[in-house]
Amino acid sequence: MKLTAANYTLVILLVLPSRVWSFCHELDVGKIDILLVPIAGGYFTVTPTEAREVTKLVNPKIAIPKHFWWEQAVQEYTQGLTRVRMLNTPLLKISKPELPPPTETIVMPWGQR
């Protein structure tokens, strides 16, 4: 799902197909400001490691992992990423001029998503 509001481009990957890069090109998503990416692994989504690789390919300004039910998934997803911010609140408030250069990963608190 792609949403554009107030000059932001937000892409929510509900289910990651195995060919996500071509999928994003088919949707013509363009430059992505914020990417919500499922990292649970399983039948309908990719593993945290695969989600990390997709994030690198898509190259959003902000990546926010979602659909995880255990801390190990977050650790696996963020492994090797240099710009990771763990929030203490389930709220992220940011303006377009405040968007970082690609890619900062922001993890919302466990149990408060």
C-alpha positions as CSV (number, residue, x, y, z in Angstrom):
1,M,0.0,0.0,0.0
2,K,1.4,3.4,-0.9
3,L,0.1,6.6,0.7
4,T,1.1,10.1,-0.2
5,A,0.1,12.9,2.2
6,A,1.6,16.3,3.0
7,N,4.4,15.5,0.5
8,Y,5.4,12.3,2.3
9,T,5.6,8.9,0.6
10,L,4.7,6.1,3.0
11,V,4.8,2.5,1.8
12,I,3.3,-0.2,3.9
13,L,4.4,-3.7,2.9
14,L,1.5,-5.8,4.1
15,V,2.9,-9.0,2.7
16,L,6.3,-9.3,1.1
17,P,6.3,-11.3,-2.1
18,S,9.5,-13.2,-3.0
19,R,10.2,-10.7,-5.8
20,V,9.7,-7.5,-3.8
21,W,12.0,-5.3,-5.7
22,S,10.2,-5.9,-9.0
23,F,6.9,-5.6,-7.1
24,C,7.9,-2.0,-5.9
25,H,8.9,-1.1,-9.5
26,E,5.6,-2.4,-10.8
27,L,3.8,-0.2,-8.3
28,D,6.0,2.7,-9.3
29,V,6.5,3.8,-5.7
30,G,9.4,6.2,-6.5
31,K,11.4,7.6,-3.6
32,I,10.1,6.3,-0.2
33,D,10.2,8.5,2.9
34,I,8.9,5.9,5.4
35,L,8.7,2.2,4.9
36,L,6.7,-0.1,7.3
37,V,8.2,-3.5,6.8
38,P,6.9,-6.9,8.3
39,I,9.7,-8.9,9.8
40,A,7.9,-11.8,11.4
41,G,8.8,-14.6,9.0
42,G,6.5,-17.4,8.2
43,Y,4.1,-18.3,5.4
44,F,3.1,-14.8,4.3
45,T,6.1,-12.7,5.2
46,V,9.8,-12.9,4.9
47,T,12.2,-13.5,7.7
48,P,13.9,-10.6,9.5
49,T,17.1,-11.1,7.5
50,E,15.2,-11.1,4.2
51,A,13.3,-8.0,5.3
52,R,16.6,-6.2,6.1
53,E,17.8,-7.0,2.6
54,V,14.5,-5.6,1.1
55,T,15.0,-2.4,3.2
56,K,18.5,-2.0,1.8
57,L,17.1,-2.4,-1.8
58,V,14.2,0.0,-1.3
59,N,16.4,2.5,0.5
60,P,13.8,4.5,2.4
61,K,14.7,7.5,4.6
62,I,13.1,5.8,7.6
63,A,12.4,2.0,8.0
64,I,10.0,0.9,10.8
65,P,9.8,-2.9,11.4
66,K,6.3,-4.3,12.2
67,H,4.6,-7.6,12.7
68,F,7.0,-9.0,15.1
69,W,6.2,-10.8,18.3
70,W,9.6,-11.5,19.8
71,E,12.7,-9.4,20.5
72,Q,14.9,-11.8,18.6
73,A,13.2,-10.7,15.3
74,V,14.2,-7.1,16.0
75,Q,17.7,-8.1,16.8
76,E,18.0,-10.1,13.6
77,Y,16.5,-7.4,11.5
78,T,18.8,-4.6,12.9
79,Q,21.9,-6.8,12.8
80,G,24.6,-4.9,10.9
81,L,22.5,-1.7,10.5
82,T,24.4,1.3,11.6
83,R,21.6,3.8,12.2
84,V,19.1,2.2,14.6
85,R,17.0,4.2,17.0
86,M,14.9,2.5,19.7
87,L,11.9,4.6,20.8
88,N,10.5,4.6,24.3
89,T,7.1,5.7,23.0
90,P,4.7,4.3,20.4
91,L,4.5,7.7,18.7
92,L,6.9,9.1,16.0
93,K,6.3,12.7,15.0
94,I,8.5,14.0,12.2
95,S,8.3,16.7,9.6
96,K,9.4,16.4,6.0
97,P,12.5,18.7,6.6
98,E,13.5,16.5,9.6
99,L,13.6,13.3,7.5
100,P,17.1,11.8,7.8
101,P,19.2,10.7,4.8
102,P,18.6,7.0,3.9
103,T,18.3,4.8,5.9
104,E,17.5,5.2,9.6
105,T,15.7,2.3,11.3
106,I,13.3,3.2,14.0
107,V,12.0,0.5,16.3
108,M,8.8,1.2,18.2
109,P,8.6,-0.2,21.8
110,W,7.6,-3.9,22.1
111,G,4.0,-4.4,23.4
112,Q,3.0,-0.8,22.7
113,R,2.7,-0.9,18.9
